[in-house]
Amino acid sequence: MQHNGWDHALKVTATGTGLVGHAGAVLLRKAADQAGLTVQLSAAMKEKGSTPLLDRGLVLASLAVAIALGATSMSDIALLAHLSPVLGAAPSGPTARRALDLAGSPRMLDRIARARAKAREHAWSLIEKAPGGFPWLSVAGKTLTGWLVIDMDATLITARSDKEGAAPTWKKSYGFHPLGAWCANTRECLHMMLRPGNAGSNTFTDHKEVLAAALKQAPARFRRKVLIRVDGAGASHDLIGHLLSLSTPRKKVLFTCGWTIMPADEDAIRQVPATAWKPGTTQDGEAEADKDVAEITGLMTRAGNWPGGLRWIARRVKPSRRQARNLTPYEKETGWRYNIICTNIPDSGIDGVPGSHHPQYTDVLHREHAVVETAGVRTAKAMGLRNLPSKTWQVNAGWVLAANIAADLAAWTRLLGHHDDPELRDADPDTLRYRIWHLPARLASHARQRTLAISADWPWAHAFLDCWQRLCTLPALT
């Protein structure tokens, strides 16, 4: 056996003292404090006649920090005990479970939602004032300044044991089918409804409730211009009618929605002149090859069954080998695979976005909704939603809420503490954990002062310190 010498005279022990394994926890907790979230949660979860040893709001905030750091089960919150010299007294397993059970109750979910909305209003005002400003979405080289973009999507969470509410899913797995609404601008999960695994993908009442709760999470001044994107699985006649009803003289609500293609829709596509098909647009604003777009609003015979003010945009692409097995006879005949988008974006386009009246822009704008599968759903699953830890529904509902709060803290930390670093400002949770949050440090006390010292030669040491200093200088919610 050959040795390369790296471990020569190396001794490994567990006798170190004053060490903190995940120093980035102080950044997440500081973001929660400066946004006013910890104070708001404490007030929301306070019950008359109850005086727990540990404040339940602080326990929920601490659980959110642990989830952001990577906790995926109740046993993982043991990390909080390790961090107690920095963050204060840590909840025990039973205390954490009681806090989640309380947070997951219907009456408490509403109170916590109001607390989150107040903290979010303050956090977004701070983000607006930061040098990077509020992150308005940019699609195909055009910035949607002033537009809040909300993506709705459902995801599956597998249950590997019998749990309350778990059921067979449409993918023939077993577990839960939560429905969420994400803010595409900041990557926060504004609201998520825990649902059984057999819940429908296009249940209108669920979409209506989730969307209403998500809109309440956004500060009033951000709700004046809203763009909502829903994929084809969530589309329904009732939902489109509801989305059309949301606009008022003071509030403009636009939407793009996927569309289930019926034979009558294929007849409309068949009537599109060859010259009407124009090359699609990439997310960078470049023309696409073998991907064409055309408006078919005037050709849709089904349009009479739907409310006025709608447009339909068709897209055709050359099918992949995997997609070729699921083509309709018409698609096999033409050699193209078709998709249709339904939208209420007017012929004049989106206010303040030149060129947005073109069908190609509506198409690329809706396709950017696929980002929710990465920046939204995958981030949510990276934030504690790959698994639900309890056998009881209410505790799991509390865990989902804590995971959503963890996503809030991650977004606020990125946008307020790393606004001058493009890589960290837009980083996913795994990158933030590797570079910033999982950084080891040593805690020392001297002259009534605690010092958390990180390695001077850590590649992202300056980014860590800059983030901490910026968060410390932010005005707290009063």
VEXFILO-31156 format. One line per field, with one value per residue (C-alpha): residue in three letters; residue number from 1; x, y, z. Coordinates in Angstrom, 3 decimals. Layout:
# residues N
aa = c(ALA / ...)
i = c(NUM / ...)
xx = c(X / ...)
yy = c(Y / ...)
zz = c(Z / ...)
# end
This chain:
# residues 478
aa = c(MET / GLN / HIS / ASN / GLY / TRP / ASP / HIS / ALA / LEU / LYS / VAL / THR / ALA / THR / GLY / THR / GLY / LEU / VAL / GLY / HIS / ALA / GLY / ALA / VAL / LEU / LEU / ARG / LYS / ALA / ALA / ASP / GLN / ALA / GLY / LEU / THR / VAL / GLN / LEU / SER / ALA / ALA / MET / LYS / GLU / LYS / GLY / SER / THR / PRO / LEU / LEU / ASP / ARG / GLY / LEU / VAL / LEU / ALA / SER / LEU / ALA / VAL / ALA / ILE / ALA / LEU / GLY / ALA / THR / SER / MET / SER / ASP / ILE / ALA / LEU / LEU / ALA / HIS / LEU / SER / PRO / VAL / LEU / GLY / ALA / ALA / PRO / SER / GLY / PRO / THR / ALA / ARG / ARG / ALA / LEU / ASP / LEU / ALA / GLY / SER / PRO / ARG / MET / LEU / ASP / ARG / ILE / ALA / ARG / ALA / ARG / ALA / LYS / ALA / ARG / GLU / HIS / ALA / TRP / SER / LEU / ILE / GLU / LYS / ALA / PRO / GLY / GLY / PHE / PRO / TRP / LEU / SER / VAL / ALA / GLY / LYS / THR / LEU / THR / GLY / TRP / LEU / VAL / ILE / ASP / MET / ASP / ALA / THR / LEU / ILE / THR / ALA / ARG / SER / ASP / LYS / GLU / GLY / ALA / ALA / PRO / THR / TRP / LYS / LYS / SER / TYR / GLY / PHE / HIS / PRO / LEU / GLY / ALA / TRP / CYS / ALA / ASN / THR / ARG / GLU / CYS / LEU / HIS / MET / MET / LEU / ARG / PRO / GLY / ASN / ALA / GLY / SER / ASN / THR / PHE / THR / ASP / HIS / LYS / GLU / VAL / LEU / ALA / ALA / ALA / LEU / LYS / GLN / ALA / PRO / ALA / ARG / PHE / ARG / ARG / LYS / VAL / LEU / ILE / ARG / VAL / ASP / GLY / ALA / GLY / ALA / SER / HIS / ASP / LEU / ILE / GLY / HIS / LEU / LEU / SER / LEU / SER / THR / PRO / ARG / LYS / LYS / VAL / LEU / PHE / THR / CYS / GLY / TRP / THR / ILE / MET / PRO / ALA / ASP / GLU / ASP / ALA / ILE / ARG / GLN / VAL / PRO / ALA / THR / ALA / TRP / LYS / PRO / GLY / THR / THR / GLN / ASP / GLY / GLU / ALA / GLU / ALA / ASP / LYS / ASP / VAL / ALA / GLU / ILE / THR / GLY / LEU / MET / THR / ARG / ALA / GLY / ASN / TRP / PRO / GLY / GLY / LEU / ARG / TRP / ILE / ALA / ARG / ARG / VAL / LYS / PRO / SER / ARG / ARG / GLN / ALA / ARG / ASN / LEU / THR / PRO / TYR / GLU / LYS / GLU / THR / GLY / TRP / ARG / TYR / ASN / ILE / ILE / CYS / THR / ASN / ILE / PRO / ASP / SER / GLY / ILE / ASP / GLY / VAL / PRO / GLY / SER / HIS / HIS / PRO / GLN / TYR / THR / ASP / VAL / LEU / HIS / ARG / GLU / HIS / ALA / VAL / VAL / GLU / THR / ALA / GLY / VAL / ARG / THR / ALA / LYS / ALA / MET / GLY / LEU / ARG / ASN / LEU / PRO / SER / LYS / THR / TRP / GLN / VAL / ASN / ALA / GLY / TRP / VAL / LEU / ALA / ALA / ASN / ILE / ALA / ALA / ASP / LEU / ALA / ALA / TRP / THR / ARG / LEU / LEU / GLY / HIS / HIS / ASP / ASP / PRO / GLU / LEU / ARG / ASP / ALA / ASP / PRO / ASP / THR / LEU / ARG / TYR / ARG / ILE / TRP / HIS / LEU / PRO / ALA / ARG / LEU / ALA / SER / HIS / ALA / ARG / GLN / ARG / THR / LEU / ALA / ILE / SER / ALA / ASP / TRP / PRO / TRP / ALA / HIS / ALA / PHE / LEU / ASP / CYS / TRP / GLN / ARG / LEU / CYS / THR / LEU / PRO / ALA / LEU / THR)
i = c(1 / 2 / 3 / 4 / 5 / 6 / 7 / 8 / 9 / 10 / 11 / 12 / 13 / 14 / 15 / 16 / 17 / 18 / 19 / 20 / 21 / 22 / 23 / 24 / 25 / 26 / 27 / 28 / 29 / 30 / 31 / 32 / 33 / 34 / 35 / 36 / 37 / 38 / 39 / 40 / 41 / 42 / 43 / 44 / 45 / 46 / 47 / 48 / 49 / 50 / 51 / 52 / 53 / 54 / 55 / 56 / 57 / 58 / 59 / 60 / 61 / 62 / 63 / 64 / 65 / 66 / 67 / 68 / 69 / 70 / 71 / 72 / 73 / 74 / 75 / 76 / 77 / 78 / 79 / 80 / 81 / 82 / 83 / 84 / 85 / 86 / 87 / 88 / 89 / 90 / 91 / 92 / 93 / 94 / 95 / 96 / 97 / 98 / 99 / 100 / 101 / 102 / 103 / 104 / 105 / 106 / 107 / 108 / 109 / 110 / 111 / 112 / 113 / 114 / 115 / 116 / 117 / 118 / 119 / 120 / 121 / 122 / 123 / 124 / 125 / 126 / 127 / 128 / 129 / 130 / 131 / 132 / 133 / 134 / 135 / 136 / 137 / 138 / 139 / 140 / 141 / 142 / 143 / 144 / 145 / 146 / 147 / 148 / 149 / 150 / 151 / 152 / 153 / 154 / 155 / 156 / 157 / 158 / 159 / 160 / 161 / 162 / 163 / 164 / 165 / 166 / 167 / 168 / 169 / 170 / 171 / 172 / 173 / 174 / 175 / 176 / 177 / 178 / 179 / 180 / 181 / 182 / 183 / 184 / 185 / 186 / 187 / 188 / 189 / 190 / 191 / 192 / 193 / 194 / 195 / 196 / 197 / 198 / 199 / 200 / 201 / 202 / 203 / 204 / 205 / 206 / 207 / 208 / 209 / 210 / 211 / 212 / 213 / 214 / 215 / 216 / 217 / 218 / 219 / 220 / 221 / 222 / 223 / 224 / 225 / 226 / 227 / 228 / 229 / 230 / 231 / 232 / 233 / 234 / 235 / 236 / 237 / 238 / 239 / 240 / 241 / 242 / 243 / 244 / 245 / 246 / 247 / 248 / 249 / 250 / 251 / 252 / 253 / 254 / 255 / 256 / 257 / 258 / 259 / 260 / 261 / 262 / 263 / 264 / 265 / 266 / 267 / 268 / 269 / 270 / 271 / 272 / 273 / 274 / 275 / 276 / 277 / 278 / 279 / 280 / 281 / 282 / 283 / 284 / 285 / 286 / 287 / 288 / 289 / 290 / 291 / 292 / 293 / 294 / 295 / 296 / 297 / 298 / 299 / 300 / 301 / 302 / 303 / 304 / 305 / 306 / 307 / 308 / 309 / 310 / 311 / 312 / 313 / 314 / 315 / 316 / 317 / 318 / 319 / 320 / 321 / 322 / 323 / 324 / 325 / 326 / 327 / 328 / 329 / 330 / 331 / 332 / 333 / 334 / 335 / 336 / 337 / 338 / 339 / 340 / 341 / 342 / 343 / 344 / 345 / 346 / 347 / 348 / 349 / 350 / 351 / 352 / 353 / 354 / 355 / 356 / 357 / 358 / 359 / 360 / 361 / 362 / 363 / 364 / 365 / 366 / 367 / 368 / 369 / 370 / 371 / 372 / 373 / 374 / 375 / 376 / 377 / 378 / 379 / 380 / 381 / 382 / 383 / 384 / 385 / 386 / 387 / 388 / 389 / 390 / 391 / 392 / 393 / 394 / 395 / 396 / 397 / 398 / 399 / 400 / 401 / 402 / 403 / 404 / 405 / 406 / 407 / 408 / 409 / 410 / 411 / 412 / 413 / 414 / 415 / 416 / 417 / 418 / 419 / 420 / 421 / 422 / 423 / 424 / 425 / 426 / 427 / 428 / 429 / 430 / 431 / 432 / 433 / 434 / 435 / 436 / 437 / 438 / 439 / 440 / 441 / 442 / 443 / 444 / 445 / 446 / 447 / 448 / 449 / 450 / 451 / 452 / 453 / 454 / 455 / 456 / 457 / 458 / 459 / 460 / 461 / 462 / 463 / 464 / 465 / 466 / 467 / 468 / 469 / 470 / 471 / 472 / 473 / 474 / 475 / 476 / 477 / 478)
xx = c(0.000 / 1.308 / 0.938 / 1.262 / 2.246 / -0.570 / -1.679 / 1.818 / 1.903 / -1.736 / -3.778 / -7.541 / -9.274 / -12.610 / -11.155 / -11.413 / -13.133 / -14.704 / -15.364 / -18.447 / -19.044 / -21.601 / -20.687 / -23.021 / -25.888 / -25.142 / -25.835 / -29.210 / -30.240 / -29.063 / -31.130 / -34.178 / -33.586 / -32.969 / -36.032 / -38.065 / -39.052 / -38.038 / -39.976 / -43.030 / -42.989 / -42.656 / -45.716 / -47.720 / -47.059 / -47.624 / -50.622 / -52.551 / -51.876 / -48.850 / -45.283 / -42.949 / -39.313 / -38.261 / -40.171 / -42.023 / -41.375 / -37.640 / -37.811 / -39.486 / -36.884 / -34.088 / -35.624 / -35.717 / -32.006 / -31.260 / -33.265 / -31.424 / -28.151 / -29.305 / -31.484 / -33.873 / -35.209 / -36.006 / -32.722 / -30.791 / -31.853 / -29.202 / -27.058 / -28.794 / -27.318 / -23.855 / -24.626 / -26.062 / -22.883 / -23.516 / -27.287 / -28.446 / -30.387 / -31.357 / -34.718 / -34.847 / -36.450 / -39.803 / -39.808 / -39.158 / -41.945 / -44.397 / -43.449 / -44.043 / -47.353 / -48.439 / -47.227 / -49.067 / -52.482 / -54.936 / -55.399 / -51.641 / -50.835 / -52.864 / -51.186 / -47.726 / -48.581 / -49.345 / -46.080 / -44.129 / -45.832 / -44.789 / -41.197 / -41.147 / -42.341 / -39.399 / -36.933 / -38.044 / -37.770 / -34.176 / -33.487 / -34.836 / -32.401 / -29.398 / -26.943 / -28.188 / -31.808 / -34.840 / -34.224 / -36.625 / -36.840 / -35.007 / -36.314 / -34.842 / -32.787 / -35.793 / -36.223 / -39.712 / -39.182 / -41.979 / -43.508 / -43.752 / -43.635 / -45.311 / -44.882 / -47.336 / -46.414 / -47.039 / -44.386 / -44.229 / -42.704 / -42.144 / -43.162 / -41.161 / -43.448 / -47.104 / -47.860 / -51.087 / -52.292 / -49.827 / -51.459 / -50.618 / -49.611 / -50.178 / -46.591 / -47.380 / -45.292 / -46.546 / -46.485 / -47.678 / -48.529 / -48.054 / -48.909 / -46.697 / -46.395 / -42.883 / -41.721 / -39.501 / -37.818 / -36.369 / -36.883 / -38.935 / -41.779 / -44.637 / -47.049 / -47.257 / -50.266 / -49.563 / -51.891 / -52.365 / -50.566 / -53.778 / -54.650 / -55.370 / -52.905 / -55.565 / -57.796 / -59.147 / -59.988 / -56.431 / -54.904 / -57.225 / -56.360 / -52.611 / -52.552 / -54.578 / -52.223 / -49.179 / -50.475 / -51.045 / -47.378 / -46.231 / -46.219 / -49.086 / -46.858 / -45.534 / -49.038 / -49.832 / -48.323 / -48.272 / -47.487 / -48.653 / -47.386 / -49.049 / -48.105 / -50.562 / -51.135 / -52.626 / -54.743 / -58.530 / -61.473 / -62.235 / -58.635 / -58.333 / -61.625 / -60.384 / -57.064 / -58.945 / -61.025 / -58.012 / -57.260 / -58.692 / -58.202 / -55.386 / -53.894 / -52.840 / -52.654 / -51.318 / -50.827 / -49.532 / -50.929 / -50.211 / -52.920 / -54.070 / -54.234 / -57.445 / -58.212 / -59.944 / -56.710 / -54.756 / -57.239 / -56.366 / -52.643 / -53.234 / -54.575 / -51.478 / -49.729 / -46.136 / -44.974 / -46.664 / -44.282 / -41.384 / -38.240 / -38.595 / -36.427 / -33.936 / -33.666 / -30.751 / -32.817 / -31.258 / -33.247 / -33.807 / -33.221 / -35.973 / -38.291 / -41.057 / -43.847 / -47.141 / -50.275 / -53.444 / -56.014 / -58.138 / -58.137 / -59.268 / -62.810 / -62.847 / -62.282 / -66.024 / -66.271 / -63.761 / -63.865 / -62.850 / -59.448 / -57.433 / -54.710 / -53.312 / -49.695 / -48.548 / -45.010 / -43.551 / -40.294 / -38.615 / -39.364 / -36.643 / -36.417 / -38.099 / -40.931 / -41.494 / -43.242 / -46.021 / -46.814 / -50.377 / -51.178 / -51.136 / -47.726 / -46.365 / -47.744 / -46.089 / -42.899 / -43.374 / -44.353 / -46.767 / -47.504 / -50.042 / -49.986 / -53.064 / -52.472 / -54.171 / -51.101 / -52.664 / -51.635 / -49.926 / -47.644 / -46.606 / -46.457 / -42.888 / -41.451 / -40.763 / -41.282 / -43.331 / -46.313 / -44.626 / -45.808 / -42.165 / -41.760 / -44.910 / -43.581 / -40.150 / -41.697 / -43.866 / -41.063 / -39.000 / -41.615 / -39.626 / -37.124 / -39.550 / -38.516 / -34.953 / -34.915 / -38.271 / -39.066 / -35.482 / -34.591 / -37.618 / -36.553 / -33.027 / -34.614 / -35.967 / -38.721 / -37.186 / -38.889 / -41.481 / -40.212 / -43.353 / -46.185 / -48.719 / -50.177 / -50.025 / -46.343 / -45.535 / -47.531 / -45.388 / -42.241 / -43.353 / -43.850 / -40.395 / -38.880 / -40.563 / -39.173 / -35.731 / -36.075 / -36.986 / -33.859 / -31.678 / -33.096 / -32.719 / -29.158 / -28.230 / -29.857 / -28.844 / -25.447 / -24.042 / -25.567 / -22.184 / -21.182 / -23.126 / -22.227 / -23.403 / -26.325 / -27.882 / -26.419 / -28.445 / -28.510 / -25.800 / -23.363 / -24.132 / -23.628 / -20.321 / -18.843 / -20.428 / -22.792 / -20.789 / -17.634 / -15.984 / -14.978 / -13.630 / -15.578 / -13.572 / -14.668 / -12.565 / -13.372 / -17.119 / -16.947 / -17.368 / -15.325 / -16.237 / -13.037 / -13.059 / -10.023 / -8.153 / -7.251 / -10.750 / -11.472 / -14.754 / -13.725 / -14.234 / -17.679 / -18.631 / -17.396 / -18.951 / -22.300 / -22.155 / -21.195 / -23.909 / -26.584 / -25.447 / -25.834 / -29.393 / -32.145 / -34.282 / -38.073 / -39.652)
yy = c(0.000 / 3.429 / 6.536 / 10.077 / 11.463 / 13.962 / 12.224 / 11.665 / 12.506 / 13.614 / 13.050 / 13.570 / 14.257 / 15.555 / 17.687 / 21.139 / 23.873 / 27.180 / 25.986 / 26.856 / 24.594 / 26.667 / 30.289 / 31.447 / 30.919 / 34.360 / 35.933 / 34.234 / 35.062 / 38.665 / 39.024 / 37.746 / 40.202 / 43.262 / 42.518 / 42.324 / 38.713 / 37.361 / 40.081 / 39.601 / 35.809 / 36.142 / 38.394 / 36.197 / 32.946 / 34.319 / 32.659 / 34.093 / 32.249 / 30.390 / 31.212 / 28.692 / 28.605 / 29.382 / 31.916 / 29.956 / 32.629 / 32.477 / 28.681 / 28.859 / 31.361 / 29.111 / 26.122 / 28.163 / 28.937 / 25.223 / 24.330 / 26.966 / 25.411 / 22.008 / 20.373 / 17.831 / 16.040 / 16.633 / 15.014 / 17.566 / 20.406 / 19.145 / 21.634 / 24.415 / 23.110 / 23.343 / 26.958 / 27.919 / 29.756 / 32.160 / 32.173 / 31.549 / 28.711 / 25.978 / 24.179 / 20.503 / 18.040 / 18.013 / 21.829 / 22.130 / 19.667 / 21.588 / 24.834 / 23.254 / 21.784 / 25.224 / 26.946 / 24.424 / 25.013 / 26.877 / 29.831 / 30.239 / 29.933 / 33.079 / 35.004 / 33.975 / 34.946 / 38.485 / 38.542 / 37.440 / 40.100 / 42.865 / 41.648 / 41.253 / 44.817 / 46.079 / 43.704 / 44.750 / 48.428 / 47.765 / 45.850 / 48.779 / 51.122 / 48.785 / 49.623 / 46.673 / 47.795 / 45.558 / 42.678 / 43.391 / 40.421 / 40.568 / 38.432 / 38.368 / 41.457 / 43.495 / 44.472 / 44.327 / 47.346 / 47.777 / 44.337 / 41.751 / 38.269 / 35.368 / 31.774 / 29.108 / 25.446 / 22.220 / 19.726 / 16.234 / 15.288 / 11.561 / 9.886 / 6.768 / 5.739 / 6.111 / 9.744 / 11.600 / 12.947 / 10.986 / 9.386 / 7.979 / 10.717 / 11.166 / 10.032 / 6.725 / 7.651 / 8.121 / 11.279 / 14.882 / 17.328 / 20.885 / 23.915 / 26.984 / 30.535 / 31.942 / 35.491 / 35.191 / 38.516 / 37.434 / 33.617 / 33.734 / 31.269 / 33.637 / 30.882 / 27.108 / 24.920 / 21.410 / 18.995 / 15.202 / 13.312 / 12.742 / 16.462 / 17.632 / 19.642 / 22.079 / 22.425 / 25.950 / 26.521 / 25.642 / 27.934 / 30.762 / 30.406 / 30.150 / 33.102 / 35.266 / 34.452 / 35.120 / 38.526 / 39.475 / 38.697 / 41.367 / 44.981 / 47.053 / 49.226 / 46.080 / 44.841 / 47.616 / 45.720 / 41.932 / 39.232 / 35.714 / 32.616 / 29.207 / 26.062 / 23.970 / 21.495 / 24.220 / 25.884 / 25.775 / 27.821 / 29.029 / 30.039 / 32.095 / 33.808 / 34.577 / 35.954 / 38.264 / 39.569 / 40.635 / 43.825 / 47.070 / 50.752 / 50.806 / 47.384 / 45.777 / 41.973 / 40.176 / 36.451 / 33.733 / 30.247 / 26.912 / 25.395 / 21.823 / 21.330 / 19.804 / 18.745 / 22.098 / 23.851 / 21.741 / 22.858 / 26.463 / 25.722 / 24.024 / 27.304 / 29.350 / 30.464 / 29.316 / 32.916 / 33.694 / 31.453 / 33.538 / 32.301 / 32.136 / 34.104 / 32.801 / 34.113 / 36.234 / 37.809 / 35.821 / 34.095 / 30.354 / 27.727 / 25.178 / 26.837 / 29.062 / 31.166 / 32.485 / 34.090 / 32.079 / 34.188 / 34.890 / 31.224 / 29.730 / 28.354 / 27.665 / 31.350 / 31.967 / 29.730 / 31.850 / 35.403 / 38.279 / 39.919 / 36.721 / 35.938 / 32.560 / 32.071 / 28.837 / 27.490 / 24.653 / 22.816 / 19.787 / 16.939 / 15.066 / 11.286 / 11.012 / 13.354 / 11.563 / 8.719 / 11.011 / 13.003 / 13.330 / 12.108 / 15.715 / 16.324 / 13.156 / 14.310 / 17.743 / 16.718 / 19.445 / 19.405 / 22.186 / 24.186 / 26.945 / 29.794 / 31.700 / 35.271 / 38.592 / 40.624 / 43.136 / 43.751 / 46.918 / 44.864 / 45.264 / 48.807 / 50.078 / 47.099 / 48.026 / 45.192 / 43.097 / 43.108 / 40.577 / 36.952 / 35.898 / 37.903 / 36.465 / 33.019 / 33.535 / 35.288 / 32.269 / 29.780 / 31.623 / 30.234 / 27.004 / 28.720 / 27.967 / 24.331 / 25.321 / 28.591 / 27.823 / 24.161 / 22.931 / 25.707 / 24.787 / 21.157 / 22.211 / 24.173 / 21.186 / 19.991 / 16.816 / 15.086 / 15.902 / 14.740 / 13.922 / 11.421 / 14.132 / 16.586 / 19.671 / 19.273 / 18.785 / 21.924 / 23.773 / 22.330 / 23.542 / 27.002 / 26.928 / 25.880 / 28.835 / 31.173 / 29.641 / 30.600 / 34.142 / 34.408 / 33.080 / 35.653 / 38.572 / 37.561 / 37.369 / 40.622 / 42.692 / 41.239 / 40.190 / 42.817 / 43.672 / 40.067 / 38.726 / 35.117 / 35.219 / 37.582 / 35.005 / 31.875 / 28.766 / 27.308 / 24.723 / 27.420 / 29.630 / 26.725 / 25.718 / 29.226 / 31.147 / 29.414 / 26.287 / 28.252 / 27.118 / 29.693 / 30.002 / 31.756 / 33.534 / 35.718 / 38.486 / 41.654 / 41.000 / 40.747 / 37.714 / 37.378 / 34.962 / 34.547 / 32.982 / 31.867 / 34.790 / 32.790 / 31.439 / 32.340 / 34.046 / 35.524 / 39.100 / 38.228 / 36.801 / 39.861 / 42.306 / 40.549 / 40.672 / 44.330 / 45.335 / 43.441 / 45.064 / 48.566 / 48.027 / 49.822 / 47.346 / 47.283 / 49.528)
zz = c(0.000 / -0.977 / 1.170 / -0.097 / 3.297 / 3.824 / 7.031 / 8.416 / 12.144 / 11.954 / 15.104 / 15.191 / 18.526 / 19.820 / 22.594 / 20.986 / 22.983 / 22.029 / 18.499 / 16.430 / 13.448 / 11.549 / 12.172 / 9.403 / 11.839 / 13.269 / 9.853 / 9.499 / 13.053 / 12.658 / 9.492 / 11.387 / 14.228 / 12.044 / 9.910 / 13.093 / 12.479 / 15.887 / 17.709 / 15.487 / 15.911 / 19.671 / 19.800 / 17.423 / 19.287 / 22.780 / 24.434 / 27.311 / 30.559 / 29.166 / 30.242 / 28.592 / 29.635 / 26.051 / 23.971 / 21.266 / 18.640 / 19.269 / 19.112 / 15.687 / 14.466 / 15.743 / 13.946 / 10.736 / 11.157 / 11.661 / 8.543 / 6.512 / 7.678 / 6.412 / 9.083 / 7.549 / 10.641 / 14.287 / 15.337 / 13.278 / 15.559 / 18.009 / 16.100 / 18.045 / 21.308 / 19.733 / 18.760 / 22.156 / 23.319 / 20.422 / 19.894 / 23.456 / 25.075 / 22.618 / 22.604 / 23.430 / 21.025 / 22.865 / 23.085 / 19.356 / 18.620 / 20.808 / 19.064 / 15.645 / 16.786 / 17.972 / 14.787 / 12.599 / 14.159 / 11.861 / 14.206 / 14.697 / 10.988 / 10.362 / 13.187 / 12.038 / 8.456 / 9.641 / 11.591 / 8.528 / 6.392 / 8.801 / 8.878 / 5.095 / 4.599 / 6.636 / 4.948 / 1.456 / 2.364 / 3.459 / 0.248 / -1.785 / -0.032 / -0.432 / -3.246 / -5.282 / -4.965 / -5.226 / -7.668 / -10.520 / -12.855 / -16.188 / -19.063 / -22.582 / -21.837 / -20.652 / -16.993 / -15.522 / -13.288 / -10.775 / -11.463 / -8.707 / -10.247 / -8.428 / -9.592 / -8.478 / -8.527 / -6.655 / -5.644 / -4.179 / -0.831 / -0.409 / 2.844 / 3.657 / 6.512 / 7.433 / 8.260 / 8.806 / 5.468 / 3.333 / 0.288 / -3.161 / -5.617 / -9.336 / -9.918 / -8.220 / -5.196 / -1.627 / 0.439 / 0.239 / -2.556 / -1.210 / -3.323 / -3.073 / -4.364 / -4.806 / -5.347 / -8.427 / -7.609 / -4.252 / -4.285 / -1.088 / -0.629 / 0.156 / 1.113 / 0.980 / 1.670 / 2.920 / 1.108 / 1.006 / -1.717 / -3.669 / -3.851 / -7.387 / -9.456 / -10.710 / -7.647 / -7.971 / -4.312 / -3.280 / -5.894 / -4.886 / -1.194 / -1.761 / -4.141 / -1.765 / 1.109 / -1.096 / -2.164 / 1.479 / 2.172 / -0.270 / 0.985 / -0.429 / -2.629 / -4.371 / -5.166 / -7.631 / -10.565 / -10.277 / -12.825 / -11.943 / -13.754 / -13.536 / -15.431 / -17.429 / -14.596 / -12.421 / -15.112 / -14.942 / -16.217 / -12.684 / -12.028 / -15.211 / -14.415 / -10.924 / -12.192 / -14.567 / -11.652 / -9.576 / -11.510 / -10.152 / -11.048 / -8.453 / -9.159 / -12.429 / -12.427 / -15.492 / -15.859 / -18.117 / -17.820 / -19.448 / -21.631 / -22.234 / -26.008 / -27.362 / -30.969 / -31.559 / -30.576 / -33.058 / -35.713 / -34.850 / -35.100 / -38.452 / -39.843 / -38.949 / -42.163 / -42.480 / -42.625 / -39.284 / -37.356 / -36.032 / -34.240 / -30.481 / -28.075 / -25.523 / -21.966 / -23.209 / -25.975 / -28.844 / -31.601 / -31.149 / -33.812 / -34.592 / -32.060 / -33.410 / -31.926 / -33.347 / -31.935 / -32.561 / -30.689 / -33.773 / -34.769 / -31.437 / -31.800 / -28.039 / -27.266 / -27.115 / -24.058 / -22.142 / -20.752 / -22.990 / -22.879 / -23.372 / -25.890 / -26.913 / -27.995 / -29.672 / -29.629 / -31.674 / -31.130 / -32.612 / -30.192 / -28.385 / -28.574 / -25.180 / -26.187 / -29.492 / -27.694 / -26.425 / -29.556 / -30.831 / -34.379 / -35.613 / -34.034 / -35.614 / -38.947 / -38.763 / -36.938 / -34.322 / -30.662 / -29.682 / -26.527 / -25.938 / -23.425 / -22.293 / -21.098 / -20.456 / -21.453 / -23.869 / -27.476 / -26.247 / -23.970 / -20.343 / -18.972 / -18.936 / -20.865 / -24.524 / -26.996 / -24.576 / -26.964 / -29.240 / -28.907 / -28.627 / -25.446 / -23.858 / -24.719 / -23.163 / -20.165 / -19.428 / -20.068 / -17.450 / -15.050 / -15.271 / -12.968 / -10.138 / -10.537 / -9.672 / -7.755 / -6.148 / -5.646 / -5.433 / -3.026 / -0.923 / -0.848 / 0.034 / 2.888 / 4.797 / 2.462 / 1.094 / 3.996 / 6.661 / 10.057 / 12.048 / 11.903 / 12.801 / 10.290 / 12.510 / 13.395 / 9.713 / 8.862 / 11.397 / 9.801 / 6.341 / 7.830 / 9.465 / 6.115 / 4.404 / 7.066 / 6.433 / 2.754 / 3.840 / 5.992 / 3.187 / 0.744 / 3.150 / 4.019 / 0.320 / -0.729 / 2.289 / 3.123 / -0.266 / -2.560 / -4.116 / -4.883 / -7.915 / -7.139 / -3.527 / -4.154 / -6.498 / -4.885 / -4.101 / -0.553 / -1.238 / -2.391 / 0.593 / 2.980 / 1.402 / 1.235 / 4.115 / 6.513 / 7.342 / 8.049 / 11.339 / 13.943 / 17.455 / 20.192 / 22.883 / 25.818 / 27.308 / 29.241 / 29.013 / 25.236 / 23.012 / 19.835 / 17.066 / 15.048 / 11.570 / 9.604 / 8.040 / 4.923 / 4.245 / 0.573 / 1.483 / 4.859 / 3.656 / 2.299 / 5.698 / 7.583 / 5.131 / 5.487 / 9.289 / 9.384 / 6.931 / 8.842 / 12.116 / 10.683 / 9.441 / 11.338 / 13.245 / 12.920 / 15.507)
# end
